[in-house]
Amino acid sequence: MKRNVCLILTIVLTIGFSAVQCAAEDVTIRFWSDQSEPWQQKEIEAMGRDFEAAHPGIKVEAEYIAWQDRQAKMTAALAAQDVPDVALLSSQYATSLPPE
């Protein structure tokens, strides 16, 4: 029993250290927003810079979608299995997306 616990603990620690090493690599977060007014983009960019400063090795790549194009763009992204990591869209829109 003790041997099994040591084996499991070794496996868990190995996986944990591997995850830390993977997390140490640079990562880009794709961020979509339908908040396309210049003042909104300025605020989103500032929040992205603050996030990057607090999380070294992570870059936030913001893309702004015109309000009238958001349904088509997200639907196409879902069909292509190429969705962003984060999307800030109006809440009534989210309920119309198909479940995975």
Phi and psi restraints in degrees (range 20) as a CNS / XPLOR table:
assign (resid 1 and name C) (resid 2 and name N)
       (resid 2 and name CA) (resid 2 and name C) 1.0 -62.0 20.0 2
assign (resid 2 and name N) (resid 2 and name CA)
       (resid 2 and name C) (resid 3 and name N) 1.0 -36.4 20.0 2
assign (resid 2 and name C) (resid 3 and name N)
       (resid 3 and name CA) (resid 3 and name C) 1.0 -65.5 20.0 2
assign (resid 3 and name N) (resid 3 and name CA)
       (resid 3 and name C) (resid 4 and name N) 1.0 -40.8 20.0 2
assign (resid 3 and name C) (resid 4 and name N)
       (resid 4 and name CA) (resid 4 and name C) 1.0 -64.3 20.0 2
assign (resid 4 and name N) (resid 4 and name CA)
       (resid 4 and name C) (resid 5 and name N) 1.0 -40.4 20.0 2
assign (resid 4 and name C) (resid 5 and name N)
       (resid 5 and name CA) (resid 5 and name C) 1.0 -63.2 20.0 2
assign (resid 5 and name N) (resid 5 and name CA)
       (resid 5 and name C) (resid 6 and name N) 1.0 -43.2 20.0 2
assign (resid 5 and name C) (resid 6 and name N)
       (resid 6 and name CA) (resid 6 and name C) 1.0 -64.3 20.0 2
assign (resid 6 and name N) (resid 6 and name CA)
       (resid 6 and name C) (resid 7 and name N) 1.0 -40.4 20.0 2
assign (resid 6 and name C) (resid 7 and name N)
       (resid 7 and name CA) (resid 7 and name C) 1.0 -64.1 20.0 2
assign (resid 7 and name N) (resid 7 and name CA)
       (resid 7 and name C) (resid 8 and name N) 1.0 -46.3 20.0 2
assign (resid 7 and name C) (resid 8 and name N)
       (resid 8 and name CA) (resid 8 and name C) 1.0 -63.2 20.0 2
assign (resid 8 and name N) (resid 8 and name CA)
       (resid 8 and name C) (resid 9 and name N) 1.0 -43.6 20.0 2
assign (resid 8 and name C) (resid 9 and name N)
       (resid 9 and name CA) (resid 9 and name C) 1.0 -61.6 20.0 2
assign (resid 9 and name N) (resid 9 and name CA)
       (resid 9 and name C) (resid 10 and name N) 1.0 -41.1 20.0 2
assign (resid 9 and name C) (resid 10 and name N)
       (resid 10 and name CA) (resid 10 and name C) 1.0 -62.6 20.0 2
assign (resid 10 and name N) (resid 10 and name CA)
       (resid 10 and name C) (resid 11 and name N) 1.0 -43.5 20.0 2
assign (resid 10 and name C) (resid 11 and name N)
       (resid 11 and name CA) (resid 11 and name C) 1.0 -63.1 20.0 2
assign (resid 11 and name N) (resid 11 and name CA)
       (resid 11 and name C) (resid 12 and name N) 1.0 -45.8 20.0 2
assign (resid 11 and name C) (resid 12 and name N)
       (resid 12 and name CA) (resid 12 and name C) 1.0 -61.7 20.0 2
assign (resid 12 and name N) (resid 12 and name CA)
       (resid 12 and name C) (resid 13 and name N) 1.0 -44.6 20.0 2
assign (resid 12 and name C) (resid 13 and name N)
       (resid 13 and name CA) (resid 13 and name C) 1.0 -64.9 20.0 2
assign (resid 13 and name N) (resid 13 and name CA)
       (resid 13 and name C) (resid 14 and name N) 1.0 -39.2 20.0 2
assign (resid 13 and name C) (resid 14 and name N)
       (resid 14 and name CA) (resid 14 and name C) 1.0 -62.6 20.0 2
assign (resid 14 and name N) (resid 14 and name CA)
       (resid 14 and name C) (resid 15 and name N) 1.0 -45.2 20.0 2
assign (resid 14 and name C) (resid 15 and name N)
       (resid 15 and name CA) (resid 15 and name C) 1.0 -64.0 20.0 2
assign (resid 15 and name N) (resid 15 and name CA)
       (resid 15 and name C) (resid 16 and name N) 1.0 -41.4 20.0 2
assign (resid 15 and name C) (resid 16 and name N)
       (resid 16 and name CA) (resid 16 and name C) 1.0 -60.6 20.0 2
assign (resid 16 and name N) (resid 16 and name CA)
       (resid 16 and name C) (resid 17 and name N) 1.0 -46.5 20.0 2
assign (resid 16 and name C) (resid 17 and name N)
       (resid 17 and name CA) (resid 17 and name C) 1.0 -66.1 20.0 2
assign (resid 17 and name N) (resid 17 and name CA)
       (resid 17 and name C) (resid 18 and name N) 1.0 -35.7 20.0 2
assign (resid 17 and name C) (resid 18 and name N)
       (resid 18 and name CA) (resid 18 and name C) 1.0 -64.1 20.0 2
assign (resid 18 and name N) (resid 18 and name CA)
       (resid 18 and name C) (resid 19 and name N) 1.0 -40.8 20.0 2
assign (resid 18 and name C) (resid 19 and name N)
       (resid 19 and name CA) (resid 19 and name C) 1.0 -64.2 20.0 2
assign (resid 19 and name N) (resid 19 and name CA)
       (resid 19 and name C) (resid 20 and name N) 1.0 -39.1 20.0 2
assign (resid 19 and name C) (resid 20 and name N)
       (resid 20 and name CA) (resid 20 and name C) 1.0 -64.5 20.0 2
assign (resid 20 and name N) (resid 20 and name CA)
       (resid 20 and name C) (resid 21 and name N) 1.0 -41.7 20.0 2
assign (resid 20 and name C) (resid 21 and name N)
       (resid 21 and name CA) (resid 21 and name C) 1.0 -64.0 20.0 2
assign (resid 21 and name N) (resid 21 and name CA)
       (resid 21 and name C) (resid 22 and name N) 1.0 -40.7 20.0 2
assign (resid 21 and name C) (resid 22 and name N)
       (resid 22 and name CA) (resid 22 and name C) 1.0 -65.3 20.0 2
assign (resid 22 and name N) (resid 22 and name CA)
       (resid 22 and name C) (resid 23 and name N) 1.0 -39.3 20.0 2
assign (resid 22 and name C) (resid 23 and name N)
       (resid 23 and name CA) (resid 23 and name C) 1.0 -68.4 20.0 2
assign (resid 23 and name N) (resid 23 and name CA)
       (resid 23 and name C) (resid 24 and name N) 1.0 -22.4 20.0 2
assign (resid 23 and name C) (resid 24 and name N)
       (resid 24 and name CA) (resid 24 and name C) 1.0 -73.1 20.0 2
assign (resid 24 and name N) (resid 24 and name CA)
       (resid 24 and name C) (resid 25 and name N) 1.0 -17.7 20.0 2
assign (resid 24 and name C) (resid 25 and name N)
       (resid 25 and name CA) (resid 25 and name C) 1.0 -73.4 20.0 2
assign (resid 25 and name N) (resid 25 and name CA)
       (resid 25 and name C) (resid 26 and name N) 1.0 154.5 20.0 2
assign (resid 25 and name C) (resid 26 and name N)
       (resid 26 and name CA) (resid 26 and name C) 1.0 -63.9 20.0 2
assign (resid 26 and name N) (resid 26 and name CA)
       (resid 26 and name C) (resid 27 and name N) 1.0 139.8 20.0 2
assign (resid 26 and name C) (resid 27 and name N)
       (resid 27 and name CA) (resid 27 and name C) 1.0 -130.1 20.0 2
assign (resid 27 and name N) (resid 27 and name CA)
       (resid 27 and name C) (resid 28 and name N) 1.0 140.0 20.0 2
assign (resid 27 and name C) (resid 28 and name N)
       (resid 28 and name CA) (resid 28 and name C) 1.0 -114.3 20.0 2
assign (resid 28 and name N) (resid 28 and name CA)
       (resid 28 and name C) (resid 29 and name N) 1.0 127.7 20.0 2
assign (resid 28 and name C) (resid 29 and name N)
       (resid 29 and name CA) (resid 29 and name C) 1.0 -98.9 20.0 2
assign (resid 29 and name N) (resid 29 and name CA)
       (resid 29 and name C) (resid 30 and name N) 1.0 120.3 20.0 2
assign (resid 29 and name C) (resid 30 and name N)
       (resid 30 and name CA) (resid 30 and name C) 1.0 -83.6 20.0 2
assign (resid 30 and name N) (resid 30 and name CA)
       (resid 30 and name C) (resid 31 and name N) 1.0 123.3 20.0 2
assign (resid 30 and name C) (resid 31 and name N)
       (resid 31 and name CA) (resid 31 and name C) 1.0 -124.2 20.0 2
assign (resid 31 and name N) (resid 31 and name CA)
       (resid 31 and name C) (resid 32 and name N) 1.0 119.4 20.0 2
assign (resid 31 and name C) (resid 32 and name N)
       (resid 32 and name CA) (resid 32 and name C) 1.0 -106.2 20.0 2
assign (resid 32 and name N) (resid 32 and name CA)
       (resid 32 and name C) (resid 33 and name N) 1.0 142.6 20.0 2
assign (resid 32 and name C) (resid 33 and name N)
       (resid 33 and name CA) (resid 33 and name C) 1.0 -145.2 20.0 2
assign (resid 33 and name N) (resid 33 and name CA)
       (resid 33 and name C) (resid 34 and name N) 1.0 142.7 20.0 2
assign (resid 33 and name C) (resid 34 and name N)
       (resid 34 and name CA) (resid 34 and name C) 1.0 -97.0 20.0 2
assign (resid 34 and name N) (resid 34 and name CA)
       (resid 34 and name C) (resid 35 and name N) 1.0 11.3 20.0 2
assign (resid 34 and name C) (resid 35 and name N)
       (resid 35 and name CA) (resid 35 and name C) 1.0 -85.5 20.0 2
assign (resid 35 and name N) (resid 35 and name CA)
       (resid 35 and name C) (resid 36 and name N) 1.0 88.2 20.0 2
assign (resid 35 and name C) (resid 36 and name N)
       (resid 36 and name CA) (resid 36 and name C) 1.0 -106.9 20.0 2
assign (resid 36 and name N) (resid 36 and name CA)
       (resid 36 and name C) (resid 37 and name N) 1.0 6.7 20.0 2
assign (resid 36 and name C) (resid 37 and name N)
       (resid 37 and name CA) (resid 37 and name C) 1.0 -69.2 20.0 2
assign (resid 37 and name N) (resid 37 and name CA)
       (resid 37 and name C) (resid 38 and name N) 1.0 143.8 20.0 2
assign (resid 37 and name C) (resid 38 and name N)
       (resid 38 and name CA) (resid 38 and name C) 1.0 -53.1 20.0 2
assign (resid 38 and name N) (resid 38 and name CA)
       (resid 38 and name C) (resid 39 and name N) 1.0 -41.3 20.0 2
assign (resid 38 and name C) (resid 39 and name N)
       (resid 39 and name CA) (resid 39 and name C) 1.0 -68.0 20.0 2
assign (resid 39 and name N) (resid 39 and name CA)
       (resid 39 and name C) (resid 40 and name N) 1.0 -32.1 20.0 2
assign (resid 39 and name C) (resid 40 and name N)
       (resid 40 and name CA) (resid 40 and name C) 1.0 -70.1 20.0 2
assign (resid 40 and name N) (resid 40 and name CA)
       (resid 40 and name C) (resid 41 and name N) 1.0 -43.0 20.0 2
assign (resid 40 and name C) (resid 41 and name N)
       (resid 41 and name CA) (resid 41 and name C) 1.0 -61.7 20.0 2
assign (resid 41 and name N) (resid 41 and name CA)
       (resid 41 and name C) (resid 42 and name N) 1.0 -39.5 20.0 2
assign (resid 41 and name C) (resid 42 and name N)
       (resid 42 and name CA) (resid 42 and name C) 1.0 -60.5 20.0 2
assign (resid 42 and name N) (resid 42 and name CA)
       (resid 42 and name C) (resid 43 and name N) 1.0 -42.8 20.0 2
assign (resid 42 and name C) (resid 43 and name N)
       (resid 43 and name CA) (resid 43 and name C) 1.0 -67.7 20.0 2
assign (resid 43 and name N) (resid 43 and name CA)
       (resid 43 and name C) (resid 44 and name N) 1.0 -42.3 20.0 2
assign (resid 43 and name C) (resid 44 and name N)
       (resid 44 and name CA) (resid 44 and name C) 1.0 -63.9 20.0 2
assign (resid 44 and name N) (resid 44 and name CA)
       (resid 44 and name C) (resid 45 and name N) 1.0 -42.5 20.0 2
assign (resid 44 and name C) (resid 45 and name N)
       (resid 45 and name CA) (resid 45 and name C) 1.0 -61.5 20.0 2
assign (resid 45 and name N) (resid 45 and name CA)
       (resid 45 and name C) (resid 46 and name N) 1.0 -41.4 20.0 2
assign (resid 45 and name C) (resid 46 and name N)
       (resid 46 and name CA) (resid 46 and name C) 1.0 -63.7 20.0 2
assign (resid 46 and name N) (resid 46 and name CA)
       (resid 46 and name C) (resid 47 and name N) 1.0 -42.4 20.0 2
assign (resid 46 and name C) (resid 47 and name N)
       (resid 47 and name CA) (resid 47 and name C) 1.0 -63.8 20.0 2
assign (resid 47 and name N) (resid 47 and name CA)
       (resid 47 and name C) (resid 48 and name N) 1.0 -38.4 20.0 2
assign (resid 47 and name C) (resid 48 and name N)
       (resid 48 and name CA) (resid 48 and name C) 1.0 -62.6 20.0 2
assign (resid 48 and name N) (resid 48 and name CA)
       (resid 48 and name C) (resid 49 and name N) 1.0 -42.9 20.0 2
assign (resid 48 and name C) (resid 49 and name N)
       (resid 49 and name CA) (resid 49 and name C) 1.0 -64.3 20.0 2
assign (resid 49 and name N) (resid 49 and name CA)
       (resid 49 and name C) (resid 50 and name N) 1.0 -40.6 20.0 2
assign (resid 49 and name C) (resid 50 and name N)
       (resid 50 and name CA) (resid 50 and name C) 1.0 -62.3 20.0 2
assign (resid 50 and name N) (resid 50 and name CA)
       (resid 50 and name C) (resid 51 and name N) 1.0 -42.4 20.0 2
assign (resid 50 and name C) (resid 51 and name N)
       (resid 51 and name CA) (resid 51 and name C) 1.0 -63.7 20.0 2
assign (resid 51 and name N) (resid 51 and name CA)
       (resid 51 and name C) (resid 52 and name N) 1.0 -44.5 20.0 2
assign (resid 51 and name C) (resid 52 and name N)
       (resid 52 and name CA) (resid 52 and name C) 1.0 -62.0 20.0 2
assign (resid 52 and name N) (resid 52 and name CA)
       (resid 52 and name C) (resid 53 and name N) 1.0 -39.1 20.0 2
assign (resid 52 and name C) (resid 53 and name N)
       (resid 53 and name CA) (resid 53 and name C) 1.0 -65.5 20.0 2
assign (resid 53 and name N) (resid 53 and name CA)
       (resid 53 and name C) (resid 54 and name N) 1.0 -36.2 20.0 2
assign (resid 53 and name C) (resid 54 and name N)
       (resid 54 and name CA) (resid 54 and name C) 1.0 -80.5 20.0 2
assign (resid 54 and name N) (resid 54 and name CA)
       (resid 54 and name C) (resid 55 and name N) 1.0 -17.1 20.0 2
assign (resid 54 and name C) (resid 55 and name N)
       (resid 55 and name CA) (resid 55 and name C) 1.0 -132.5 20.0 2
assign (resid 55 and name N) (resid 55 and name CA)
       (resid 55 and name C) (resid 56 and name N) 1.0 79.3 20.0 2
assign (resid 55 and name C) (resid 56 and name N)
       (resid 56 and name CA) (resid 56 and name C) 1.0 -55.8 20.0 2
assign (resid 56 and name N) (resid 56 and name CA)
       (resid 56 and name C) (resid 57 and name N) 1.0 141.2 20.0 2
assign (resid 56 and name C) (resid 57 and name N)
       (resid 57 and name CA) (resid 57 and name C) 1.0 90.4 20.0 2
assign (resid 57 and name N) (resid 57 and name CA)
       (resid 57 and name C) (resid 58 and name N) 1.0 -3.9 20.0 2
assign (resid 57 and name C) (resid 58 and name N)
       (resid 58 and name CA) (resid 58 and name C) 1.0 -115.0 20.0 2
assign (resid 58 and name N) (resid 58 and name CA)
       (resid 58 and name C) (resid 59 and name N) 1.0 128.3 20.0 2
assign (resid 58 and name C) (resid 59 and name N)
       (resid 59 and name CA) (resid 59 and name C) 1.0 -114.3 20.0 2
assign (resid 59 and name N) (resid 59 and name CA)
       (resid 59 and name C) (resid 60 and name N) 1.0 136.2 20.0 2
assign (resid 59 and name C) (resid 60 and name N)
       (resid 60 and name CA) (resid 60 and name C) 1.0 -101.7 20.0 2
assign (resid 60 and name N) (resid 60 and name CA)
       (resid 60 and name C) (resid 61 and name N) 1.0 121.7 20.0 2
assign (resid 60 and name C) (resid 61 and name N)
       (resid 61 and name CA) (resid 61 and name C) 1.0 -109.8 20.0 2
assign (resid 61 and name N) (resid 61 and name CA)
       (resid 61 and name C) (resid 62 and name N) 1.0 104.2 20.0 2
assign (resid 61 and name C) (resid 62 and name N)
       (resid 62 and name CA) (resid 62 and name C) 1.0 -90.1 20.0 2
assign (resid 62 and name N) (resid 62 and name CA)
       (resid 62 and name C) (resid 63 and name N) 1.0 138.1 20.0 2
assign (resid 62 and name C) (resid 63 and name N)
       (resid 63 and name CA) (resid 63 and name C) 1.0 -130.2 20.0 2
assign (resid 63 and name N) (resid 63 and name CA)
       (resid 63 and name C) (resid 64 and name N) 1.0 130.5 20.0 2
assign (resid 63 and name C) (resid 64 and name N)
       (resid 64 and name CA) (resid 64 and name C) 1.0 -103.1 20.0 2
assign (resid 64 and name N) (resid 64 and name CA)
       (resid 64 and name C) (resid 65 and name N) 1.0 131.7 20.0 2
assign (resid 64 and name C) (resid 65 and name N)
       (resid 65 and name CA) (resid 65 and name C) 1.0 -110.9 20.0 2
assign (resid 65 and name N) (resid 65 and name CA)
       (resid 65 and name C) (resid 66 and name N) 1.0 132.8 20.0 2
assign (resid 65 and name C) (resid 66 and name N)
       (resid 66 and name CA) (resid 66 and name C) 1.0 -62.1 20.0 2
assign (resid 66 and name N) (resid 66 and name CA)
       (resid 66 and name C) (resid 67 and name N) 1.0 140.6 20.0 2
assign (resid 66 and name C) (resid 67 and name N)
       (resid 67 and name CA) (resid 67 and name C) 1.0 -51.0 20.0 2
assign (resid 67 and name N) (resid 67 and name CA)
       (resid 67 and name C) (resid 68 and name N) 1.0 -43.3 20.0 2
assign (resid 67 and name C) (resid 68 and name N)
       (resid 68 and name CA) (resid 68 and name C) 1.0 -72.9 20.0 2
assign (resid 68 and name N) (resid 68 and name CA)
       (resid 68 and name C) (resid 69 and name N) 1.0 -15.0 20.0 2
assign (resid 68 and name C) (resid 69 and name N)
       (resid 69 and name CA) (resid 69 and name C) 1.0 -99.8 20.0 2
assign (resid 69 and name N) (resid 69 and name CA)
       (resid 69 and name C) (resid 70 and name N) 1.0 -6.0 20.0 2
assign (resid 69 and name C) (resid 70 and name N)
       (resid 70 and name CA) (resid 70 and name C) 1.0 -64.3 20.0 2
assign (resid 70 and name N) (resid 70 and name CA)
       (resid 70 and name C) (resid 71 and name N) 1.0 -41.6 20.0 2
assign (resid 70 and name C) (resid 71 and name N)
       (resid 71 and name CA) (resid 71 and name C) 1.0 -60.9 20.0 2
assign (resid 71 and name N) (resid 71 and name CA)
       (resid 71 and name C) (resid 72 and name N) 1.0 -50.1 20.0 2
assign (resid 71 and name C) (resid 72 and name N)
       (resid 72 and name CA) (resid 72 and name C) 1.0 -64.6 20.0 2
assign (resid 72 and name N) (resid 72 and name CA)
       (resid 72 and name C) (resid 73 and name N) 1.0 -41.6 20.0 2
assign (resid 72 and name C) (resid 73 and name N)
       (resid 73 and name CA) (resid 73 and name C) 1.0 -66.6 20.0 2
assign (resid 73 and name N) (resid 73 and name CA)
       (resid 73 and name C) (resid 74 and name N) 1.0 -44.1 20.0 2
assign (resid 73 and name C) (resid 74 and name N)
       (resid 74 and name CA) (resid 74 and name C) 1.0 -69.1 20.0 2
assign (resid 74 and name N) (resid 74 and name CA)
       (resid 74 and name C) (resid 75 and name N) 1.0 -39.3 20.0 2
assign (resid 74 and name C) (resid 75 and name N)
       (resid 75 and name CA) (resid 75 and name C) 1.0 -62.2 20.0 2
assign (resid 75 and name N) (resid 75 and name CA)
       (resid 75 and name C) (resid 76 and name N) 1.0 -43.4 20.0 2
assign (resid 75 and name C) (resid 76 and name N)
       (resid 76 and name CA) (resid 76 and name C) 1.0 -64.2 20.0 2
assign (resid 76 and name N) (resid 76 and name CA)
       (resid 76 and name C) (resid 77 and name N) 1.0 -40.0 20.0 2
assign (resid 76 and name C) (resid 77 and name N)
       (resid 77 and name CA) (resid 77 and name C) 1.0 -65.0 20.0 2
assign (resid 77 and name N) (resid 77 and name CA)
       (resid 77 and name C) (resid 78 and name N) 1.0 -39.7 20.0 2
assign (resid 77 and name C) (resid 78 and name N)
       (resid 78 and name CA) (resid 78 and name C) 1.0 -64.7 20.0 2
assign (resid 78 and name N) (resid 78 and name CA)
       (resid 78 and name C) (resid 79 and name N) 1.0 -43.0 20.0 2
assign (resid 78 and name C) (resid 79 and name N)
       (resid 79 and name CA) (resid 79 and name C) 1.0 -63.6 20.0 2
assign (resid 79 and name N) (resid 79 and name CA)
       (resid 79 and name C) (resid 80 and name N) 1.0 -36.8 20.0 2
assign (resid 79 and name C) (resid 80 and name N)
       (resid 80 and name CA) (resid 80 and name C) 1.0 -85.5 20.0 2
assign (resid 80 and name N) (resid 80 and name CA)
       (resid 80 and name C) (resid 81 and name N) 1.0 -1.6 20.0 2
assign (resid 80 and name C) (resid 81 and name N)
       (resid 81 and name CA) (resid 81 and name C) 1.0 53.4 20.0 2
assign (resid 81 and name N) (resid 81 and name CA)
       (resid 81 and name C) (resid 82 and name N) 1.0 45.5 20.0 2
assign (resid 81 and name C) (resid 82 and name N)
       (resid 82 and name CA) (resid 82 and name C) 1.0 -135.2 20.0 2
assign (resid 82 and name N) (resid 82 and name CA)
       (resid 82 and name C) (resid 83 and name N) 1.0 55.9 20.0 2
assign (resid 82 and name C) (resid 83 and name N)
       (resid 83 and name CA) (resid 83 and name C) 1.0 -82.4 20.0 2
assign (resid 83 and name N) (resid 83 and name CA)
       (resid 83 and name C) (resid 84 and name N) 1.0 157.4 20.0 2
assign (resid 83 and name C) (resid 84 and name N)
       (resid 84 and name CA) (resid 84 and name C) 1.0 -71.2 20.0 2
assign (resid 84 and name N) (resid 84 and name CA)
       (resid 84 and name C) (resid 85 and name N) 1.0 165.2 20.0 2
assign (resid 84 and name C) (resid 85 and name N)
       (resid 85 and name CA) (resid 85 and name C) 1.0 -71.5 20.0 2
assign (resid 85 and name N) (resid 85 and name CA)
       (resid 85 and name C) (resid 86 and name N) 1.0 -35.7 20.0 2
assign (resid 85 and name C) (resid 86 and name N)
       (resid 86 and name CA) (resid 86 and name C) 1.0 -139.4 20.0 2
assign (resid 86 and name N) (resid 86 and name CA)
       (resid 86 and name C) (resid 87 and name N) 1.0 139.8 20.0 2
assign (resid 86 and name C) (resid 87 and name N)
       (resid 87 and name CA) (resid 87 and name C) 1.0 -135.5 20.0 2
assign (resid 87 and name N) (resid 87 and name CA)
       (resid 87 and name C) (resid 88 and name N) 1.0 128.3 20.0 2
assign (resid 87 and name C) (resid 88 and name N)
       (resid 88 and name CA) (resid 88 and name C) 1.0 -106.5 20.0 2
assign (resid 88 and name N) (resid 88 and name CA)
       (resid 88 and name C) (resid 89 and name N) 1.0 99.8 20.0 2
assign (resid 88 and name C) (resid 89 and name N)
       (resid 89 and name CA) (resid 89 and name C) 1.0 -129.6 20.0 2
assign (resid 89 and name N) (resid 89 and name CA)
       (resid 89 and name C) (resid 90 and name N) 1.0 160.6 20.0 2
assign (resid 89 and name C) (resid 90 and name N)
       (resid 90 and name CA) (resid 90 and name C) 1.0 -58.4 20.0 2
assign (resid 90 and name N) (resid 90 and name CA)
       (resid 90 and name C) (resid 91 and name N) 1.0 143.1 20.0 2
assign (resid 90 and name C) (resid 91 and name N)
       (resid 91 and name CA) (resid 91 and name C) 1.0 -63.9 20.0 2
assign (resid 91 and name N) (resid 91 and name CA)
       (resid 91 and name C) (resid 92 and name N) 1.0 -34.5 20.0 2
assign (resid 91 and name C) (resid 92 and name N)
       (resid 92 and name CA) (resid 92 and name C) 1.0 -66.1 20.0 2
assign (resid 92 and name N) (resid 92 and name CA)
       (resid 92 and name C) (resid 93 and name N) 1.0 -25.2 20.0 2
assign (resid 92 and name C) (resid 93 and name N)
       (resid 93 and name CA) (resid 93 and name C) 1.0 -71.9 20.0 2
assign (resid 93 and name N) (resid 93 and name CA)
       (resid 93 and name C) (resid 94 and name N) 1.0 -38.6 20.0 2
assign (resid 93 and name C) (resid 94 and name N)
       (resid 94 and name CA) (resid 94 and name C) 1.0 -59.6 20.0 2
assign (resid 94 and name N) (resid 94 and name CA)
       (resid 94 and name C) (resid 95 and name N) 1.0 -33.9 20.0 2
assign (resid 94 and name C) (resid 95 and name N)
       (resid 95 and name CA) (resid 95 and name C) 1.0 -71.8 20.0 2
assign (resid 95 and name N) (resid 95 and name CA)
       (resid 95 and name C) (resid 96 and name N) 1.0 -15.3 20.0 2
assign (resid 95 and name C) (resid 96 and name N)
       (resid 96 and name CA) (resid 96 and name C) 1.0 -90.2 20.0 2
assign (resid 96 and name N) (resid 96 and name CA)
       (resid 96 and name C) (resid 97 and name N) 1.0 -5.3 20.0 2
assign (resid 96 and name C) (resid 97 and name N)
       (resid 97 and name CA) (resid 97 and name C) 1.0 -76.0 20.0 2
assign (resid 97 and name N) (resid 97 and name CA)
       (resid 97 and name C) (resid 98 and name N) 1.0 142.0 20.0 2
assign (resid 97 and name C) (resid 98 and name N)
       (resid 98 and name CA) (resid 98 and name C) 1.0 -71.6 20.0 2
assign (resid 98 and name N) (resid 98 and name CA)
       (resid 98 and name C) (resid 99 and name N) 1.0 146.4 20.0 2
assign (resid 98 and name C) (resid 99 and name N)
       (resid 99 and name CA) (resid 99 and name C) 1.0 -71.4 20.0 2
assign (resid 99 and name N) (resid 99 and name CA)
       (resid 99 and name C) (resid 100 and name N) 1.0 155.2 20.0 2
